[in-house]
């Protein structure tokens, strides 16, 4: 089972949209402050593969970034016979 956490991709897309509007990119500090998720957690989620993530963290990030858990998490089944 492969579960992909797409926070980095979502932030990159939002930063492209912000650049088109002439706005500065979202920073880890802004994401942390706006979502209520500790900045060290945001940093780890953006830079390192995660094995566990708290449901409250998912909820807060989804609310702040205006996405669903389905957008944030992707699932690819194993290719076993």
C-alpha positions in Angstrom: 0.0 0.0 0.0 1.3 3.4 -0.9 -0.3 6.5 0.6 1.0 9.8 -0.7 0.7 13.0 1.3 0.3 15.8 -1.3 0.9 18.9 0.9 4.0 19.9 -1.1 2.1 19.7 -4.4 -0.9 21.6 -3.0 1.3 24.4 -1.7 3.2 24.6 -5.0 -0.1 24.9 -6.9 -1.4 27.6 -4.6 1.9 29.5 -4.8 1.7 29.4 -8.6 -1.8 30.9 -8.4 -0.6 33.5 -5.9 2.3 34.4 -8.3 -0.1 35.0 -11.1 -2.0 37.4 -8.8 1.2 39.2 -7.9 1.1 37.8 -4.3 4.1 36.4 -2.4 4.3 32.7 -1.9 2.9 31.0 1.2 5.6 30.3 3.7 5.8 27.5 6.3 5.3 30.2 8.9 2.1 31.4 7.3 0.8 27.9 6.8 1.5 27.1 10.5 0.0 30.4 11.8 -3.1 30.2 9.6 -3.8 26.5 10.2 -2.8 26.2 13.8 -0.4 23.4 13.0 3.0 23.7 14.7 5.7 25.1 12.3 8.0 22.1 12.9 5.2 19.8 11.9 4.5 21.8 8.7 8.2 21.7 7.9 8.4 17.9 8.4 5.3 17.4 6.3 6.7 19.4 3.5 10.2 17.9 3.5 10.1 14.3 4.7 8.0 11.2 4.0 5.6 10.6 6.8 4.3 7.3 8.3 1.8 8.9 10.6 -0.2 12.1 10.7 -2.8 13.2 13.2 -6.4 13.6 12.1 -6.5 17.1 13.6 -3.5 18.1 11.6 -5.2 16.9 8.4 -8.4 18.8 9.4 -6.5 22.0 10.1 -4.5 21.9 6.9 -7.6 21.1 4.8 -9.5 24.0 6.3 -6.6 26.5 5.8 -5.8 25.4 2.3 -9.4 25.0 1.3 -8.9 21.4 0.1 -10.4 18.0 1.1 -8.6 15.0 2.7 -9.0 13.4 -0.7 -6.9 16.1 -2.2 -4.3 15.9 0.6 -4.0 12.1 0.6 -3.6 9.7 -2.4 -3.7 5.9 -2.3 -2.1 3.5 -4.8 -2.6 -0.2 -4.0 0.3 -2.6 -4.0 1.0 -4.5 -7.2 1.1 -7.9 -5.6 -0.2 -11.1 -7.2 
